[in-house]
Amino acid sequence: MLKRLLQILCIFVGPLQAATVSGIVTDSVSGAKLNEVTVQLRSGTQVVASDTTGADGTYSFAGVDTGRYSVRASHTGYTTKSVTA
């Protein structure tokens, strides 16, 4: 019985699937999609990945391990915004 229990636990402890974190950055007043915004994916205070939005305001981080992250967006002339996902 103990050996079977360990095999079941190993299935749950094994590698986790990677995910994609993506979104669109917009102006909070006009709703316009913002270009050239620096977007960081963070785990605590550590920057895990960084991207810059395109003309359509989108960003994407592929191959992210499952877990709890915050996304931080900053752009000249705007207040830096963080959202926990």
ROSE-4610 file (N, C-alpha, C; in Angstrom, 1 decimal, always signed):
// ROSE-4610
residu = [M/M/M/L/L/L/K/K/K/R/R/R/L/L/L/L/L/L/Q/Q/Q/I/I/I/L/L/L/C/C/C/I/I/I/F/F/F/V/V/V/G/G/G/P/P/P/L/L/L/Q/Q/Q/A/A/A/A/A/A/T/T/T/V/V/V/S/S/S/G/G/G/I/I/I/V/V/V/T/T/T/D/D/D/S/S/S/V/V/V/S/S/S/G/G/G/A/A/A/K/K/K/L/L/L/N/N/N/E/E/E/V/V/V/T/T/T/V/V/V/Q/Q/Q/L/L/L/R/R/R/S/S/S/G/G/G/T/T/T/Q/Q/Q/V/V/V/V/V/V/A/A/A/S/S/S/D/D/D/T/T/T/T/T/T/G/G/G/A/A/A/D/D/D/G/G/G/T/T/T/Y/Y/Y/S/S/S/F/F/F/A/A/A/G/G/G/V/V/V/D/D/D/T/T/T/G/G/G/R/R/R/Y/Y/Y/S/S/S/V/V/V/R/R/R/A/A/A/S/S/S/H/H/H/T/T/T/G/G/G/Y/Y/Y/T/T/T/T/T/T/K/K/K/S/S/S/V/V/V/T/T/T/A/A/A]
num = [1/1/1/2/2/2/3/3/3/4/4/4/5/5/5/6/6/6/7/7/7/8/8/8/9/9/9/10/10/10/11/11/11/12/12/12/13/13/13/14/14/14/15/15/15/16/16/16/17/17/17/18/18/18/19/19/19/20/20/20/21/21/21/22/22/22/23/23/23/24/24/24/25/25/25/26/26/26/27/27/27/28/28/28/29/29/29/30/30/30/31/31/31/32/32/32/33/33/33/34/34/34/35/35/35/36/36/36/37/37/37/38/38/38/39/39/39/40/40/40/41/41/41/42/42/42/43/43/43/44/44/44/45/45/45/46/46/46/47/47/47/48/48/48/49/49/49/50/50/50/51/51/51/52/52/52/53/53/53/54/54/54/55/55/55/56/56/56/57/57/57/58/58/58/59/59/59/60/60/60/61/61/61/62/62/62/63/63/63/64/64/64/65/65/65/66/66/66/67/67/67/68/68/68/69/69/69/70/70/70/71/71/71/72/72/72/73/73/73/74/74/74/75/75/75/76/76/76/77/77/77/78/78/78/79/79/79/80/80/80/81/81/81/82/82/82/83/83/83/84/84/84/85/85/85]
x = [+0.8/+0.0/+0.9/+1.9/+2.8/+3.4/+3.9/+4.5/+3.5/+2.2/+1.2/+0.9/+0.9/+0.7/+1.8/+3.0/+4.1/+4.0/+3.6/+3.4/+2.4/+1.3/+0.2/+0.7/+1.5/+2.0/+3.0/+3.8/+4.7/+4.0/+2.9/+2.1/+1.8/+1.4/+1.0/+2.2/+3.4/+4.6/+5.4/+5.1/+5.8/+5.7/+6.4/+6.5/+5.1/+4.9/+3.7/+3.7/+2.5/+2.4/+2.7/+3.3/+3.5/+2.3/+2.2/+1.0/+1.4/+0.5/+0.8/+0.0/+0.7/+0.0/+0.0/-1.1/-1.2/-2.3/-2.3/-3.3/-3.1/-3.9/-3.9/-3.8/-2.9/-2.8/-3.5/-4.4/-5.2/-5.1/-5.4/-5.6/-6.8/-6.7/-7.9/-9.0/-8.7/-9.8/-10.4/-9.5/-10.0/-10.3/-9.6/-9.7/-8.8/-8.0/-7.1/-6.0/-5.7/-4.7/-3.3/-2.4/-1.2/+0.0/+0.8/+2.0/+3.2/+4.2/+5.5/+5.5/+4.5/+4.5/+5.4/+6.2/+7.0/+6.2/+6.1/+5.3/+6.2/+6.2/+7.0/+6.1/+6.5/+5.9/+6.8/+6.2/+7.0/+6.5/+7.4/+7.1/+7.8/+6.9/+7.4/+8.1/+9.3/+10.1/+10.9/+11.0/+11.9/+11.1/+11.8/+11.3/+11.5/+10.5/+10.6/+10.7/+10.0/+10.1/+9.6/+10.0/+9.7/+9.3/+8.4/+7.9/+7.5/+7.4/+6.9/+5.7/+4.6/+3.4/+3.6/+2.9/+2.9/+1.9/+1.7/+0.7/-0.7/-1.0/-2.4/-2.5/-1.4/-1.4/-1.3/-1.0/-0.9/+0.5/+0.5/+1.8/+1.5/+2.6/+2.4/+3.7/+3.5/+4.6/+4.2/+5.0/+4.7/+5.6/+5.2/+6.1/+6.3/+5.3/+5.3/+4.9/+5.7/+5.3/+4.0/+3.1/+1.9/+2.3/+1.6/+1.9/+1.2/+1.6/+1.0/+2.0/+1.6/+2.4/+1.7/+2.5/+1.9/+2.5/+1.6/+2.0/+2.1/+3.2/+3.4/+3.7/+2.9/+3.0/+3.4/+4.4/+4.9/+5.1/+4.8/+4.9/+5.1/+6.0/+6.2/+4.9/+4.6/+3.4/+2.2/+2.4/+1.3/+1.8/+0.8/+1.1/+1.4/+2.5/+2.8/+1.7/+1.2/+0.1/+0.5/+0.2/+0.4/-0.9/-1.0/-2.2/-1.6/-2.2/-1.8/-2.7/-2.1/-2.9/-2.7]
y = [-1.2/+0.0/+1.3/+1.3/+2.5/+2.8/+1.7/+2.0/+2.6/+2.1/+2.7/+4.2/+4.5/+5.8/+6.8/+6.3/+7.1/+7.4/+6.4/+6.6/+7.6/+7.6/+8.6/+10.0/+10.1/+11.4/+11.9/+11.0/+11.5/+12.1/+11.6/+12.1/+13.6/+13.9/+15.3/+16.2/+15.6/+16.4/+16.6/+15.9/+16.0/+17.3/+17.5/+18.8/+19.4/+20.7/+21.4/+21.9/+22.0/+22.5/+24.0/+24.5/+25.9/+26.6/+27.9/+28.6/+29.9/+30.6/+31.9/+32.9/+34.0/+35.2/+36.3/+36.8/+37.8/+38.8/+40.0/+41.0/+42.2/+43.2/+44.5/+45.6/+46.5/+47.7/+48.9/+49.5/+50.6/+51.8/+53.0/+54.2/+54.1/+54.4/+54.2/+55.2/+56.3/+57.3/+57.1/+57.1/+57.0/+55.6/+54.6/+53.2/+52.9/+53.9/+53.7/+52.7/+51.8/+50.8/+51.5/+51.2/+51.9/+51.1/+51.8/+51.2/+51.5/+50.7/+50.9/+50.9/+50.2/+50.1/+49.0/+49.2/+48.2/+47.4/+46.1/+45.2/+44.1/+44.0/+43.0/+41.9/+40.7/+39.6/+39.4/+39.4/+39.3/+38.2/+37.6/+36.7/+37.3/+37.9/+38.7/+39.9/+40.1/+41.3/+41.0/+39.7/+39.2/+39.4/+40.0/+40.1/+38.8/+38.1/+36.8/+36.9/+37.9/+38.2/+39.7/+40.2/+41.6/+41.6/+42.5/+42.6/+44.1/+44.5/+45.8/+45.6/+46.4/+46.3/+46.8/+46.1/+46.5/+47.6/+48.0/+49.0/+48.7/+47.4/+47.0/+46.9/+47.3/+47.3/+46.0/+45.0/+43.6/+43.3/+42.3/+41.7/+40.3/+39.5/+38.0/+37.4/+36.6/+35.8/+34.3/+33.6/+32.2/+31.3/+30.1/+29.2/+29.5/+30.1/+30.5/+29.4/+29.0/+28.0/+28.5/+27.5/+27.9/+28.4/+29.4/+30.0/+31.4/+32.1/+33.4/+34.5/+35.4/+36.4/+37.8/+38.8/+40.1/+40.6/+41.4/+42.0/+43.5/+44.1/+45.5/+46.3/+47.3/+48.1/+49.5/+50.0/+51.4/+52.0/+53.3/+54.1/+55.6/+56.3/+57.7/+58.5/+59.3/+60.1/+59.4/+58.1/+57.3/+56.8/+56.6/+56.0/+54.5/+54.0/+52.6/+51.8/+50.7/+49.9/+48.5/+47.8/+46.4/+45.7/+44.5/+43.6/+42.2/+41.6/+40.3/+39.3/+38.2/+37.2/+35.9]
z = [+0.0/+0.0/+0.0/+0.8/+0.8/-0.5/-1.3/-2.6/-3.5/-3.5/-4.4/-4.0/-2.8/-2.4/-2.9/-2.8/-3.3/-4.8/-5.6/-7.0/-7.3/-6.6/-6.8/-6.5/-5.4/-5.0/-6.0/-6.7/-7.7/-8.9/-9.2/-10.3/-10.1/-8.9/-8.5/-8.3/-8.0/-7.7/-9.0/-10.0/-11.3/-11.9/-13.1/-13.7/-14.0/-13.8/-14.0/-15.5/-16.1/-17.4/-17.4/-18.5/-18.7/-19.2/-18.9/-19.3/-20.1/-20.6/-21.3/-20.5/-20.3/-19.6/-20.7/-21.0/-22.1/-21.7/-22.4/-22.1/-23.1/-22.8/-23.5/-22.6/-22.8/-22.0/-22.7/-21.9/-22.4/-21.5/-22.0/-21.3/-20.4/-19.1/-18.2/-18.5/-19.1/-19.4/-20.8/-21.8/-23.2/-23.7/-23.1/-23.5/-24.7/-25.1/-26.3/-25.9/-26.9/-26.7/-26.7/-25.8/-25.7/-26.2/-27.0/-27.7/-26.9/-27.0/-26.3/-24.8/-24.2/-22.7/-22.3/-21.2/-20.7/-19.7/-19.9/-19.1/-18.5/-17.2/-16.5/-15.8/-15.9/-15.2/-14.0/-12.8/-11.5/-10.6/-10.0/-8.9/-7.6/-6.8/-5.7/-6.2/-5.8/-6.4/-7.6/-7.9/-9.0/-10.4/-11.3/-12.7/-13.4/-13.8/-14.4/-16.0/-16.5/-17.9/-18.2/-19.3/-19.7/-21.2/-21.5/-22.9/-23.1/-24.4/-24.7/-25.6/-25.3/-26.1/-27.5/-28.4/-29.8/-30.1/-31.3/-31.7/-31.3/-31.1/-30.7/-29.1/-28.4/-26.9/-26.3/-27.1/-26.5/-26.0/-25.0/-24.5/-24.3/-24.2/-24.0/-23.5/-22.5/-21.9/-22.0/-22.9/-23.1/-22.2/-22.0/-21.2/-19.8/-19.2/-17.8/-16.9/-15.9/-14.9/-14.2/-13.9/-13.1/-11.8/-11.3/-10.0/-9.9/-8.8/-8.6/-9.0/-9.9/-10.5/-10.4/-10.6/-10.8/-12.1/-12.8/-14.1/-13.8/-14.2/-13.9/-15.2/-15.5/-16.7/-16.4/-17.2/-17.0/-18.3/-18.4/-19.6/-19.2/-19.9/-19.7/-19.7/-18.7/-18.7/-18.0/-17.6/-17.0/-15.6/-14.7/-13.4/-13.6/-13.0/-13.1/-12.4/-13.0/-12.5/-12.4/-11.3/-11.1/-10.8/-11.4/-11.2/-10.8/-9.8/-9.4/-10.1/-10.7/-11.4/-10.8]
